[in-house]
Structure formats: structure tokens, C-alpha cells
Amino acid sequence: MGYIPEDILQNIREAADIRQVVQEFVPLKKRGKNWVGLCPFHPDKDPSFTVNEDKQIFYCFGCGEGGNVFKFLMKVQGLSFKEAAKSLAQRFGITIPQRPVSKAAKKKKELSERLLDITLSAAEYFQKQLRDSSTAQAARDYLAERGLDEKTMDAFGLGWAEDSWDGLIGFLKEKGLSLELAEQAGLIIKRTNAPGWYDRFRGRIVFPIKDHRGDVVAFGARTIGLPGQEEQPKYINSPESPIYHKGKVLYGLFQNKSPIRKAGRGLLVEGYMDVVSLWQFGVRQAVASLGTSLTEDHARRMKAVTKEWILLFDADQAGLNAATRALPICYKMDLRPKVLVLPENEDPDSFVRKNGPESLGKLLDSAVSGIDFLVETGKDLYGSDTEGRLKTIDSALEAISMVKDPVRKSLLIGHISQRLGVREESLWQKLKEKSQRTKRLKIAYKEPSQEAETSSNFRAKMARIGNRAEEKIIGFLLSYPQFIDRFMELNPELWLENQTLNELWNAMTHLYSMTGRLNLLELYERLEHVPALRSTAMRLASSFPPCSELETMVRDLENYCLNRKKKALRMQLLQQLRDEGENEDCQELLKSLQSLR
């Protein structure tokens, strides 16, 4: 299901009542024209989460999350847009037409399904071995010593691979499953000097790895000190396969995404046992990258759950290096990272077992910002002399060079300036030179034609595009689609009054959510069966003038959108105040209203 026509999406929007969907996750009560409840996306003591049935939108006055029914389902369940649309279509009886599938695509899908069937069967086999096999007694004793109970082991599906060359192979044969496919899934290895295969995992505790949908896609396995394992690596992992790409999967995310949302922050740790042990002690906010550095795909998965993340790596040089490598990715993907360095010779697993979750919680509250971590680490590593400070500056600027929000980047530059005693102007100049030299900061820029407008002429021509500022904003984003992500958090769907433009905005964001880009030809194709939207999009895109001062224009439009958003939210709160009368909740409403000035 790679493509959903816009008319089908409109049918889903019309059928899927947002209050009905939200109430499956959030208890709501009527307040005037709106429904209110405790926000599922941040710790919320006083109801700050509102649902407006007339506009079919939600908004939280506490954390600022808002949007339509698709956005809500994506956030609360960690789904992609396509997955959310499919879920709503199934629930409300809407058929999504299937486009003709090529033989290659059909074959690929069938292969994935067969591989997932094999990995699920293997997970069940390993779990049964741990529970029932006499050969697993040492593994059960080891896990008990680590403080893990059956509930935790079941939550993560922990298993045991017996110390045998063909234990899993025998099981797969009994079930009539293909050994060739088991090899593709990374479960068994083909012999080089003889026919047949042998088990990849032997004499190890097995950790099934689930993707964000809950499918078992791979395994990690740990030694427990059996004879002959002294020279073996402590952990081995499944190789990449058609169903498993380690740069896209975070261990523990499927189990922990709901607790992370409720807590409003997540923990990024290094290993399987860190995630599982923290869970055992009630800290259910941890995920781990799987033997690889943090990637942009990892960060996208993290951002879909929350923006607040604490990097909780081992207190050794490798852990410090891992945090340093991860921070530029975090800043680029608009996360808000902090770093906690544990006491020497400790990792999250050992610390929580020795000291308990309360002590860990206090340490987590003391985590420093990513930039402060880079500055302090740089001072320790490079020294405080001139050359050392230059290296520290390079490290910090490298981390924030890809920050898209100009205000956030300016604040970070100011913080670095204060911490290192360097003029902000010098840091901006160095950042500019660095960007030009490495060509890593790819600023999307349209070469101005000979008719390119001056700022004043440009504004005059904008006024002739249409008589509504809303058209100007949509027209700009159609002409300069690389900026759409900067406007999505300004929630135009909350305040766009023109229904056609609101529906066009939804179509634009849906395409961006599905493909990661806003391509006009793809947008026109999606709107083929909605001619009114298609003609509006083509008119606005074709009539928008070229712009030679992009950043200035973007900031002006962002400010306008922010003011429109605040005005819409103020009107909503005022209506709630009128509806509440003398209700005690008025105090909270007034606080929210004051925050929007």
C-alpha cells in the first residue's frame, strides 16, 4: 500500500470521527463545544488536551501537540502515515484500492511474509527452550542472578539457544519450514566444506528483536560463560536481511513506546540487557541501537515518540565516543538531547541493580544538555589552551550545523559563546566557512532569474497572487517545498479558514509523511480525483513569484503562522471560558490563555 488517492483519504477523514478514535486512548469529558482530557503525549495533571469535533482536530495546551485524526494515531501508536491511514480505513470499512503490483514487488512482499513466519517460529522455539529445556538451567540461573523475573522475560520474549549445531535446524525441519529461507533470515549458516547448515546461535541467551510493528525481524544472543565460550564475543547479532536493517530498528521501542510518551522523555542505551534490566526495575523508557551508531532513521523513530531523549551510555571511552557521534544526528533531526555520564565502571544495567530506580531517576534529572556535554568533553579531551578550545568549538559546531530552526541555532550558538568565551559573530563566521568548505549544509536555493524581485517588489507581487494570506503561505510552500517541515509544527490545519486550502494542506502533509518529500508531480497525481484541489494547487504553484531572500521570507511567514495559531487557540480558550462559567477549571484555562499572549 504505497499510494493512497486523495479522495480515499478524504473519505477516511469524513468517516473517522476524531473523538471516537481519541477516546480509545484518552478518557474525555465534555467542556463547552470541546472535549478535554489528560494528554497522552506528556505528563499531564490538569486536563490540557482538547478535541474539537467541529474541526476534527486535537490540540494540547501543555505540550503543543496538535493535528487531525491521522496525526493523533501516528503519535499515540508510533505509526507511519500509511499505517495510520490503513488502520482507520479498516476500522471504518473503507477500501483502499490496490494499485497494480509488479511481479518483483509481489515477490518481495511474499518473501518478507515467509521470512517473518520463520523468525516468529524461531522466537517461539527459543522461548520454549528457555522455559522447559533441561539444557537451559544455567541460562535460567544466570537470568535469575541478573534479577529478571518471568514477567520481564516474557515481555521481551527471551529465549535459549541450546549448545548444539542443529537444534534449531531440527525444529525447522519438523515444522516443514525452508532452511534456505532460514539462512536468508540469518538464523542458520551454510557449511563451506560440507553440505547443509548449522545453527548461528548456540549456547546463548537469545533476545528477539522486534520492529516498530511488533514483528520479530532478527535476534541478538549473549554468552553465559559456558566452557569453550571464553574466546567468543559476548554478543552476536543477526546479519542484515530482507526484513532486518539494523540502522532502522531500535531494540525495546515496541515494548516501551507508550511509557516513553507518558513520561515525555526516552533513554537511549547501548545494549539489550540495559533495556531489559531497566524494564525489570520499572524504568520502561529505554531503547537501544543494535550494535551500530545512531542513524537518521533511528532518530526519526525516536522523534515519532518524543523529542526529549537522554543518551545513557556506558561510563567508558567507547560510551563517550558513542554519545559524541550520536549528538549531531539528534540535533539534525530536531531532537532535544541530553547526556548522562554514569559513575566509573558502571552501565545502566549494573547501576540500577546496585542502586535502584530512584537513584537512577535522580541522576537522570541531572543530565546535561548535548552542547554542554560536548563542551565539557572537549575541555577534558583537548585541554583549555587555544588549540584545545578550537577543537572543542569544531566539535560543538559540527553537532549543531544541521539544526534547521534558525532561532534554536541562534540560541545554541549563544550558549557556546558564553561557555567558551568566544564572540558570537566569530562562531557564526566559522560555521559559515565550515558549511561552505564541506558542503554539508545544503541550503535549498533557487537561482534568481533576471526578473528576480527586490524585497519590496516581491511583497507587492505577493499581494497580487490572491487576496488571502492563506493562499500566499500555501503558494510559497508549493513553490519552495523544502521548507514544509518548518511549518508543520505551526499547525496550519488548526487555523486555515479556507476549507479548500485546509484540504490542500492536508494533502501536502500526507504526501510528505509518506515519502519524506513534497514533489509537485506526485501531489498532482494524488489529486487527480479531486479536481478542485488539483486546480488550486496548480494555480498557486504556477503564479508564485521567484524569491531571492528565502530565509527572510520564511521567517516572516513563520511569524505570521505562529500569530495565527495563537489567535486560533486564544479563541478556543475564550469559548471554553464562556462555557465553563464559574467552574474551578477556569484557573487552568486562564493560565493557558496568558501563555498565548
LUMZA-105640 format. One record per residue (C-alpha): residue number from 1; residue in one letter; x, y, z. Coordinates in Angstrom, 2 decimals. Example, Ala and Ser with C-alpha at 12.3 -4.5 7.8 and 13.67 -1.06 7.14 Angstrom:
BEGIN
R seq type      xx      yy      zz
R   1    A   12.30   -4.50    7.80
R   2    S   13.67   -1.06    7.14
//
This chain:
BEGIN
R seq type      xx      yy      zz
R   1    M    0.00    0.00    0.00
R   2    G    2.45    2.65   -1.20
R   3    Y   -0.14    5.06   -2.61
R   4    I   -3.49    6.26   -1.29
R   5    P   -5.58    8.51   -3.57
R   6    E   -6.57   11.80   -2.00
R   7    D  -10.28   11.13   -2.48
R   8    I   -9.90    7.95   -0.42
R   9    L   -8.11    9.92    2.29
R  10    Q  -10.98   12.40    2.29
R  11    N  -13.41    9.52    2.72
R  12    I  -11.38    8.29    5.70
R  13    R  -11.32   11.77    7.24
R  14    E  -15.08   12.09    6.87
R  15    A  -15.75    8.63    8.32
R  16    A  -13.23    8.63   11.17
R  17    D  -14.67   10.75   13.98
R  18    I  -11.69   12.03   15.92
R  19    R  -13.44   11.96   19.30
R  20    Q  -14.36    8.33   18.82
R  21    V  -10.78    7.44   17.96
R  22    V   -9.19    9.52   20.72
R  23    Q  -11.48    8.09   23.39
R  24    E   -9.96    4.66   22.85
R  25    F   -6.75    6.07   24.32
R  26    V   -7.80    9.11   26.38
R  27    P  -10.86    9.44   28.65
R  28    L  -12.64   12.64   27.58
R  29    K  -15.30   14.81   29.15
R  30    K  -17.44   17.48   27.56
R  31    R  -16.38   21.09   28.11
R  32    G  -18.47   23.52   26.11
R  33    K  -18.05   22.75   22.41
R  34    N  -14.87   20.76   23.03
R  35    W  -13.88   17.55   24.76
R  36    V  -10.96   17.57   27.21
R  37    G   -8.71   15.02   28.89
R  38    L   -5.20   14.29   30.13
R  39    C   -2.65   14.49   27.34
R  40    P   -1.16   11.13   26.30
R  41    F    1.99   12.81   24.97
R  42    H    3.41   14.39   28.12
R  43    P    2.97   14.13   31.93
R  44    D   -0.33   15.94   32.46
R  45    K   -2.02   16.52   35.83
R  46    D   -4.63   19.06   34.75
R  47    P   -6.59   18.34   31.55
R  48    S   -4.85   20.32   28.82
R  49    F   -5.71   18.07   25.87
R  50    T   -8.70   19.19   23.78
R  51    V  -10.65   17.65   20.91
R  52    N  -12.77   19.81   18.62
R  53    E  -15.38   17.72   16.82
R  54    D  -16.48   20.53   14.51
R  55    K  -12.99   20.91   13.04
R  56    Q  -12.00   17.28   13.67
R  57    I   -8.71   18.29   15.31
R  58    F   -6.93   17.86   18.64
R  59    Y   -4.57   20.18   20.48
R  60    C   -2.70   20.08   23.77
R  61    F   -2.14   23.41   25.51
R  62    G    0.55   21.79   27.66
R  63    C    2.96   20.36   25.09
R  64    G    1.72   21.92   21.84
R  65    E    0.95   18.68   20.02
R  66    G   -1.94   19.05   17.62
R  67    G   -3.41   17.90   14.34
R  68    N   -6.06   15.69   12.79
R  69    V   -7.06   12.08   13.37
R  70    F   -4.16   10.75   11.27
R  71    K   -1.65   12.74   13.30
R  72    F   -3.14   11.54   16.58
R  73    L   -2.95    7.87   15.63
R  74    M    0.59    8.30   14.30
R  75    K    1.73    9.87   17.56
R  76    V   -0.10    7.67   20.03
R  77    Q    0.79    4.35   18.34
R  78    G    4.09    5.26   16.68
R  79    L    2.72    4.55   13.20
R  80    S    3.72    5.89    9.82
R  81    F    1.11    7.85    7.92
R  82    K    0.38    4.89    5.65
R  83    E   -0.08    2.61    8.66
R  84    A   -2.42    5.09   10.36
R  85    A   -4.48    5.51    7.20
R  86    K   -4.75    1.76    6.71
R  87    S   -5.78    1.25   10.35
R  88    L   -8.53    3.87   10.12
R  89    A   -9.73    2.54    6.76
R  90    Q  -10.07   -0.97    8.16
R  91    R  -11.90    0.26   11.24
R  92    F  -14.41    2.39    9.36
R  93    G  -14.99   -0.01    6.47
R  94    I  -13.26    1.94    3.71
R  95    T  -11.50    0.02    0.97
R  96    I   -8.15    1.34   -0.16
R  97    P   -7.75    0.42   -3.83
R  98    Q   -4.65   -1.53   -4.62
R  99    R   -2.54   -0.25   -7.45
R 100    P   -1.23   -2.87   -9.86
R 101    V    1.74   -4.54   -8.20
R 102    S    4.73   -5.57  -10.22
R 103    K    5.85   -9.18  -10.12
R 104    A    9.06   -8.09   -8.39
R 105    A    7.16   -6.17   -5.67
R 106    K    4.77   -9.06   -5.15
R 107    K    7.66  -11.49   -4.88
R 108    K    9.43   -9.23   -2.37
R 109    K    6.31   -8.98   -0.21
R 110    E    5.79  -12.75   -0.25
R 111    L    9.43  -13.30    0.71
R 112    S    9.11  -10.90    3.66
R 113    E    5.98  -12.67    4.89
R 114    R    7.65  -16.09    4.71
R 115    L   10.77  -14.81    6.50
R 116    L    8.67  -13.25    9.26
R 117    D    6.88  -16.56    9.69
R 118    I   10.23  -18.31   10.17
R 119    T   11.62  -15.72   12.63
R 120    L    8.42  -15.87   14.68
R 121    S    8.62  -19.68   14.79
R 122    A   12.26  -19.46   15.84
R 123    A   11.41  -16.98   18.61
R 124    E    8.75  -19.33   19.95
R 125    Y   11.23  -22.23   19.81
R 126    F   13.92  -20.32   21.71
R 127    Q   11.41  -19.13   24.32
R 128    K   10.12  -22.67   24.90
R 129    Q   13.70  -23.94   25.27
R 130    L   14.41  -21.38   27.98
R 131    R   11.23  -22.26   29.82
R 132    D   11.27  -26.08   29.55
R 133    S   14.62  -27.49   28.44
R 134    S   16.96  -29.09   30.97
R 135    T   19.88  -27.70   28.96
R 136    A   18.70  -24.17   29.82
R 137    Q   19.13  -24.45   33.59
R 138    A   22.38  -22.48   33.52
R 139    A   20.65  -19.76   31.50
R 140    R   17.71  -19.62   33.93
R 141    D   20.14  -19.36   36.84
R 142    Y   22.09  -16.61   35.08
R 143    L   18.95  -14.54   34.40
R 144    A   17.77  -15.02   37.98
R 145    E   21.15  -13.74   39.22
R 146    R   20.65  -10.68   37.00
R 147    G   17.36  -10.08   38.80
R 148    L   14.99  -10.82   35.91
R 149    D   11.65  -12.44   36.64
R 150    E    9.37  -14.43   34.32
R 151    K    7.15  -11.43   33.59
R 152    T   10.08   -9.44   32.23
R 153    M   11.46  -12.39   30.27
R 154    D    8.04  -12.94   28.71
R 155    A    7.65   -9.24   27.87
R 156    F   10.80   -9.38   25.77
R 157    G   10.41  -13.00   24.65
R 158    L   13.83  -14.05   25.97
R 159    G   14.90  -17.49   24.87
R 160    W   17.66  -20.07   24.91
R 161    A   19.66  -21.49   22.01
R 162    E   20.97  -24.83   23.20
R 163    D   24.65  -25.63   22.76
R 164    S   24.04  -27.69   19.65
R 165    W   24.94  -27.37   15.98
R 166    D   21.47  -28.28   14.74
R 167    G   18.89  -27.75   17.48
R 168    L   17.01  -25.04   15.60
R 169    I   17.55  -26.80   12.28
R 170    G   15.81  -29.90   13.63
R 171    F   12.87  -27.82   14.84
R 172    L   12.52  -26.04   11.48
R 173    K   12.58  -29.37    9.65
R 174    E    9.84  -30.75   11.88
R 175    K    7.65  -27.75   11.05
R 176    G    8.37  -28.10    7.35
R 177    L    9.98  -24.67    7.13
R 178    S   12.55  -23.86    4.45
R 179    L   16.17  -23.99    5.56
R 180    E   17.14  -21.83    2.57
R 181    L   14.82  -19.11    3.89
R 182    A   16.12  -19.63    7.44
R 183    E   19.58  -18.88    6.06
R 184    Q   18.26  -15.68    4.44
R 185    A   16.77  -14.71    7.80
R 186    G   20.20  -15.10    9.42
R 187    L   19.18  -17.99   11.67
R 188    I   21.48  -20.64   10.24
R 189    I   24.77  -20.61    8.33
R 190    K   25.66  -22.65    5.27
R 191    R   28.62  -25.02    5.72
R 192    T   31.60  -24.31    3.50
R 193    N   33.30  -27.73    3.46
R 194    A   30.25  -29.96    3.60
R 195    P   26.60  -29.93    2.56
R 196    G   23.96  -28.47    4.86
R 197    W   23.81  -25.75    7.51
R 198    Y   24.49  -25.20   11.21
R 199    D   22.79  -23.00   13.84
R 200    R   24.10  -19.46   14.13
R 201    F   23.14  -19.14   17.82
R 202    R   24.47  -21.86   20.14
R 203    G   24.73  -21.92   23.94
R 204    R   23.42  -18.38   24.27
R 205    I   20.53  -16.43   25.74
R 206    V   18.51  -15.10   22.81
R 207    F   16.90  -11.65   22.55
R 208    P   14.25  -11.42   19.81
R 209    I   14.41   -8.06   18.03
R 210    K   11.04   -6.56   17.12
R 211    D   10.46   -3.74   14.69
R 212    H    8.05   -0.87   15.42
R 213    R    5.10   -3.01   14.32
R 214    G    5.97   -5.82   16.74
R 215    D    7.24   -8.30   14.12
R 216    V   10.28  -10.38   15.09
R 217    V   12.85   -9.44   12.44
R 218    A   16.14  -10.57   13.99
R 219    F   17.91  -11.82   17.12
R 220    G   20.73  -10.92   19.45
R 221    A   22.41  -13.58   21.59
R 222    R   24.62  -13.46   24.69
R 223    T   27.06  -15.96   26.14
R 224    I   26.68  -17.08   29.76
R 225    G   30.22  -18.38   30.28
R 226    L   29.85  -22.00   29.18
R 227    P   33.07  -23.97   28.66
R 228    G   34.59  -23.09   25.31
R 229    Q   32.99  -19.64   25.14
R 230    E   35.92  -17.81   26.69
R 231    E   37.27  -16.61   23.34
R 232    Q   33.88  -15.92   21.78
R 233    P   32.36  -12.46   21.54
R 234    K   29.92  -11.73   24.35
R 235    Y   27.16  -10.75   21.90
R 236    I   26.43  -11.84   18.36
R 237    N   23.60  -10.49   16.23
R 238    S   21.63  -11.49   13.18
R 239    P   23.07  -10.18    9.91
R 240    E   21.04   -7.79    7.82
R 241    S   18.33   -9.44    5.75
R 242    P   15.35   -8.54    3.56
R 243    I   13.33   -7.95    6.76
R 244    Y   16.04   -6.53    9.03
R 245    H   18.10   -3.37    8.64
R 246    K   19.88   -2.58   11.88
R 247    G   20.08    1.14   11.09
R 248    K   16.28    1.33   11.18
R 249    V   15.38   -0.76   14.24
R 250    L   15.64    0.19   17.92
R 251    Y   15.52   -2.60   20.47
R 252    G   12.78   -2.06   23.05
R 253    L   10.90    0.63   21.13
R 254    F    7.89   -1.59   20.51
R 255    Q    7.59   -2.51   24.20
R 256    N    8.38    0.94   25.59
R 257    K    6.86    3.50   23.23
R 258    S    3.74    4.09   25.34
R 259    P    5.65    4.60   28.64
R 260    I    8.07    6.91   26.84
R 261    R    5.22    9.08   25.58
R 262    K    3.65    9.28   29.02
R 263    A    6.97   10.16   30.66
R 264    G    7.73   12.76   27.99
R 265    R   11.31   11.54   27.57
R 266    G   13.19    8.45   26.47
R 267    L   16.55    6.88   27.25
R 268    L   18.96    5.74   24.56
R 269    V   21.22    2.98   25.92
R 270    E   23.76    0.67   24.36
R 271    G   22.69   -2.93   24.93
R 272    Y   19.90   -5.46   25.22
R 273    M   20.49   -6.12   28.91
R 274    D   20.35   -2.41   29.67
R 275    V   16.85   -2.19   28.19
R 276    V   15.62   -5.40   29.83
R 277    S   17.15   -4.73   33.24
R 278    L   15.78   -1.19   33.36
R 279    W   12.33   -2.59   32.50
R 280    Q   12.62   -5.08   35.37
R 281    F   13.19   -2.20   37.78
R 282    G   10.29   -0.15   36.45
R 283    V   12.28    2.17   34.17
R 284    R   10.40    1.49   30.96
R 285    Q   11.68    4.31   28.80
R 286    A   14.80    2.76   27.25
R 287    V   15.68    1.76   23.70
R 288    A   18.98    0.58   22.26
R 289    S   20.63    0.81   18.88
R 290    L   21.70   -2.61   17.73
R 291    G   25.47   -2.73   17.58
R 292    T   25.64    0.33   15.36
R 293    S   25.90    4.08   15.71
R 294    L   22.72    6.11   15.86
R 295    T   21.32    6.78   12.38
R 296    E   18.86    9.30   10.99
R 297    D   16.29    6.52   10.65
R 298    H   16.74    5.70   14.34
R 299    A   16.26    9.37   15.20
R 300    R   13.07    9.56   13.12
R 301    R   11.66    6.63   15.08
R 302    M   12.63    8.34   18.32
R 303    K   11.13   11.68   17.28
R 304    A    7.81    9.97   16.45
R 305    V    7.54    9.07   20.15
R 306    T    9.06   12.12   21.86
R 307    K   11.68   14.79   21.21
R 308    E   13.24   14.59   24.68
R 309    W   16.00   11.95   24.87
R 310    I   18.78   11.24   27.35
R 311    L   21.83    9.42   25.99
R 312    L   22.70    6.96   28.75
R 313    F   25.84    5.19   27.59
R 314    D   28.50    3.28   29.49
R 315    A   30.96    5.31   31.56
R 316    D   33.99    4.45   29.39
R 317    Q   35.68    5.99   26.39
R 318    A   33.60    3.93   23.99
R 319    G   30.43    5.25   25.63
R 320    L   31.64    8.84   25.46
R 321    N   32.55    8.39   21.81
R 322    A   29.12    6.91   21.08
R 323    A   27.40    9.92   22.64
R 324    T   29.62   12.33   20.71
R 325    R   28.75   10.58   17.42
R 326    A   25.03   10.50   18.22
R 327    L   24.57   14.17   19.11
R 328    P   24.92   15.65   15.58
R 329    I   22.23   13.23   14.39
R 330    C   19.98   14.21   17.30
R 331    Y   20.31   17.92   16.57
R 332    K   19.87   17.43   12.83
R 333    M   16.63   15.50   13.36
R 334    D   15.27   18.13   15.78
R 335    L   15.53   16.04   18.94
R 336    R   16.33   17.68   22.25
R 337    P   19.20   15.54   23.53
R 338    K   20.78   15.37   26.96
R 339    V   23.65   13.18   28.12
R 340    L   24.14   11.39   31.43
R 341    V   27.57   10.01   32.24
R 342    L   27.28    7.27   34.86
R 343    P   29.88    6.73   37.59
R 344    E   33.08    4.99   36.52
R 345    N   32.81    1.26   35.71
R 346    E   29.02    1.41   35.67
R 347    D   26.50    0.80   32.92
R 348    P   22.71    1.28   33.18
R 349    D   22.17   -2.41   33.98
R 350    S   24.73   -2.60   36.78
R 351    F   23.81    0.80   38.22
R 352    V   20.08    0.12   38.54
R 353    R   20.69   -3.33   40.06
R 354    K   23.06   -1.89   42.68
R 355    N   21.34    1.38   43.47
R 356    G   17.71    1.01   42.41
R 357    P   15.48    3.07   40.10
R 358    E   15.13    6.02   42.49
R 359    S   18.87    6.73   42.40
R 360    L   18.88    6.41   38.64
R 361    G   15.93    8.80   38.42
R 362    K   17.83   11.45   40.39
R 363    L   20.82   11.06   38.09
R 364    L   18.61   11.34   35.00
R 365    D   17.26   14.64   36.30
R 366    S   20.85   15.93   36.42
R 367    A   21.63   15.05   32.79
R 368    V   23.32   17.90   30.92
R 369    S   22.37   19.25   27.51
R 370    G   24.09   17.79   24.49
R 371    I   26.00   21.02   23.86
R 372    D   27.23   21.23   27.47
R 373    F   28.38   17.61   27.21
R 374    L   30.38   18.38   24.05
R 375    V   31.95   21.46   25.65
R 376    E   32.96   19.64   28.85
R 377    T   34.15   16.55   26.98
R 378    G   36.14   18.77   24.62
R 379    K   37.85   20.52   27.53
R 380    D   38.78   17.19   29.10
R 381    L   39.93   15.68   25.83
R 382    Y   41.66   18.61   24.13
R 383    G   42.57   20.88   27.03
R 384    S   41.79   24.55   27.63
R 385    D   44.61   26.12   25.63
R 386    T   43.95   27.87   22.33
R 387    E   44.26   24.79   20.14
R 388    G   42.17   22.73   22.53
R 389    R   39.40   25.30   22.57
R 390    L   39.42   25.41   18.77
R 391    K   38.90   21.66   18.62
R 392    T   36.10   21.90   21.16
R 393    I   34.44   24.63   19.10
R 394    D   34.72   22.48   15.97
R 395    S   33.06   19.58   17.79
R 396    A   30.19   21.73   19.07
R 397    L   29.62   23.47   15.74
R 398    E   29.65   20.13   13.94
R 399    A   26.78   18.98   16.17
R 400    I   24.53   21.97   15.52
R 401    S   25.44   22.74   11.91
R 402    M   22.38   20.89   10.61
R 403    V   19.85   22.47   13.00
R 404    K   17.03   23.78   10.81
R 405    D   15.27   26.11   13.22
R 406    P   17.13   29.44   12.99
R 407    V   16.01   30.53   16.46
R 408    R   17.21   27.30   18.05
R 409    K   20.52   27.51   16.19
R 410    S   20.98   31.10   17.34
R 411    L   20.33   30.13   20.97
R 412    L   22.80   27.24   20.74
R 413    I   25.44   29.50   19.21
R 414    G   24.89   31.97   22.04
R 415    H   25.28   29.21   24.61
R 416    I   28.56   28.01   23.07
R 417    S   29.77   31.62   23.03
R 418    Q   29.11   32.02   26.75
R 419    R   30.62   28.67   27.70
R 420    L   33.84   29.15   25.75
R 421    G   34.21   32.93   25.89
R 422    V   34.14   33.44   22.12
R 423    R   32.24   36.18   20.30
R 424    E   29.03   35.00   18.65
R 425    E   29.94   36.76   15.40
R 426    S   33.12   34.71   15.19
R 427    L   31.22   31.47   15.73
R 428    W   28.70   32.37   13.02
R 429    Q   31.55   33.16   10.62
R 430    K   33.30   29.89   11.41
R 431    L   30.07   27.98   10.95
R 432    K   29.50   29.65    7.60
R 433    E   33.04   28.88    6.43
R 434    K   32.73   25.30    7.61
R 435    S   29.46   24.85    5.76
R 436    Q   30.87   26.26    2.55
R 437    R   34.05   24.20    2.80
R 438    T   32.47   20.83    3.48
R 439    K   29.24   21.47    1.56
R 440    R   27.36   19.63    4.25
R 441    L   24.84   22.36    4.94
R 442    K   22.77   22.01    1.75
R 443    I   20.67   25.12    1.71
R 444    A   17.98   24.65   -0.91
R 445    Y   18.29   27.76   -3.07
R 446    K   16.62   28.75   -6.32
R 447    E   18.83   30.80   -8.59
R 448    P   17.04   34.11   -9.02
R 449    S   16.14   34.86  -12.62
R 450    Q   16.83   38.22  -14.24
R 451    E   13.33   39.15  -13.16
R 452    A   14.02   38.28   -9.52
R 453    E   12.30   40.66   -7.25
R 454    T   13.70   43.03   -4.70
R 455    S   12.20   42.63   -1.25
R 456    S    9.73   45.48   -1.75
R 457    N    8.75   44.42   -5.28
R 458    F    8.38   40.86   -4.05
R 459    R    5.91   41.82   -1.35
R 460    A    3.92   43.87   -3.85
R 461    K    3.76   40.95   -6.26
R 462    M    2.75   38.59   -3.42
R 463    A   -0.22   40.82   -2.75
R 464    R   -1.39   40.26   -6.33
R 465    I   -1.33   36.45   -6.03
R 466    G   -4.58   36.39   -4.12
R 467    N   -6.45   38.38   -1.55
R 468    R   -5.79   35.97    1.30
R 469    A   -2.60   35.45    3.26
R 470    E   -3.52   31.79    3.50
R 471    E   -3.12   31.43   -0.27
R 472    K    0.27   33.11   -0.08
R 473    I    1.52   30.63    2.51
R 474    I    0.34   27.57    0.59
R 475    G    1.65   29.04   -2.65
R 476    F    5.06   29.63   -1.09
R 477    L    5.31   26.06    0.19
R 478    L    4.26   24.65   -3.18
R 479    S    6.98   26.74   -4.82
R 480    Y    9.59   26.03   -2.14
R 481    P    8.57   22.61   -0.76
R 482    Q   11.89   22.09    1.02
R 483    F   10.57   24.28    3.86
R 484    I    7.37   22.36    4.60
R 485    D    8.75   20.63    7.71
R 486    R    9.34   24.03    9.34
R 487    F    5.64   24.85    9.03
R 488    M    4.14   21.53   10.08
R 489    E    4.61   22.27   13.80
R 490    L    2.79   25.58   13.34
R 491    N   -0.37   23.50   12.78
R 492    P   -2.00   25.28    9.80
R 493    E   -4.77   22.68    9.98
R 494    L   -5.87   24.37   13.24
R 495    W   -6.38   27.82   11.76
R 496    L   -6.69   27.70    7.95
R 497    E  -10.20   29.03    7.47
R 498    N  -10.50   28.34    3.75
R 499    Q  -11.72   24.75    3.54
R 500    T  -10.14   24.11    0.14
R 501    L   -6.75   25.33    1.36
R 502    N   -7.09   23.27    4.55
R 503    E   -7.75   20.14    2.49
R 504    L   -4.86   21.01    0.17
R 505    W   -2.57   21.43    3.20
R 506    N   -3.67   18.00    4.44
R 507    A   -2.83   16.51    1.04
R 508    M    0.61   18.14    1.09
R 509    T    1.45   16.91    4.60
R 510    H    0.15   13.43    3.87
R 511    L    2.43   13.16    0.83
R 512    Y    5.36   14.45    2.89
R 513    S    4.60   11.94    5.67
R 514    M    4.53    9.04    3.24
R 515    T    7.54    9.88    1.06
R 516    G    9.67   12.29    3.09
R 517    R    9.38   14.93    0.38
R 518    L    6.84   17.20   -1.29
R 519    N    7.08   16.66   -5.04
R 520    L    4.60   18.64   -7.13
R 521    L    4.17   16.00   -9.82
R 522    E    3.40   13.39   -7.17
R 523    L    1.00   15.82   -5.49
R 524    Y   -0.84   16.48   -8.76
R 525    E   -1.11   12.74   -9.34
R 526    R   -2.58   12.20   -5.87
R 527    L   -5.13   14.97   -6.53
R 528    E   -6.22   13.60   -9.89
R 529    H   -9.59   12.52   -8.49
R 530    V  -10.07   15.76   -6.55
R 531    P  -10.05   18.31   -9.38
R 532    A  -10.86   21.34   -7.21
R 533    L   -7.78   20.77   -5.05
R 534    R   -5.63   19.92   -8.06
R 535    S   -6.52   23.11   -9.93
R 536    T   -5.96   25.20   -6.79
R 537    A   -2.52   23.66   -6.24
R 538    M   -1.51   24.21   -9.87
R 539    R   -2.73   27.82   -9.82
R 540    L   -0.92   28.72   -6.60
R 541    A    2.32   26.98   -7.60
R 542    S    2.47   28.49  -11.09
R 543    S    1.60   32.05  -10.07
R 544    F    4.01   32.40   -7.16
R 545    P    6.92   34.74   -7.97
R 546    P   10.60   33.84   -7.52
R 547    C   12.19   34.87   -4.25
R 548    S   15.79   35.99   -3.78
R 549    E   15.57   36.34    0.02
R 550    L   14.37   32.92    1.10
R 551    E   15.37   32.91    4.77
R 552    T   13.86   36.36    5.33
R 553    M   10.62   35.28    3.68
R 554    V   10.49   32.03    5.66
R 555    R   10.92   33.87    8.96
R 556    D    8.19   36.37    8.04
R 557    L    5.79   33.59    7.13
R 558    E    6.67   31.59   10.25
R 559    N    5.92   34.60   12.43
R 560    Y    2.60   35.12   10.66
R 561    C    1.66   31.44   11.07
R 562    L    2.61   31.48   14.75
R 563    N    0.41   34.52   15.34
R 564    R   -2.50   32.85   13.51
R 565    K   -2.03   29.71   15.59
R 566    K   -2.02   31.67   18.85
R 567    K   -5.09   33.63   17.79
R 568    A   -7.00   30.43   16.97
R 569    L   -6.04   28.88   20.30
R 570    R   -6.99   32.03   22.20
R 571    M  -10.43   31.99   20.57
R 572    Q  -10.81   28.35   21.54
R 573    L   -9.87   29.05   25.15
R 574    L  -12.16   32.07   25.37
R 575    Q  -15.02   29.91   24.17
R 576    Q  -14.19   27.34   26.84
R 577    L  -14.12   30.06   29.49
R 578    R  -17.57   31.25   28.40
R 579    D  -18.86   27.68   28.54
R 580    E  -17.32   26.96   31.95
R 581    G  -18.81   29.92   33.80
R 582    E  -17.59   29.77   37.41
R 583    N  -16.14   26.26   37.14
R 584    E  -12.92   25.68   39.09
R 585    D  -11.19   24.65   35.85
R 586    C  -11.28   28.30   34.81
R 587    Q   -8.00   28.97   36.59
R 588    E   -6.17   26.47   34.40
R 589    L   -7.85   27.88   31.30
R 590    L   -6.74   31.39   32.28
R 591    K   -3.16   30.20   32.73
R 592    S   -3.23   28.67   29.25
R 593    L   -4.72   31.88   27.85
R 594    Q   -2.00   34.02   29.43
R 595    S    0.70   31.77   27.96
R 596    L   -0.58   32.57   24.45
R 597    R   -0.04   36.33   24.70
//
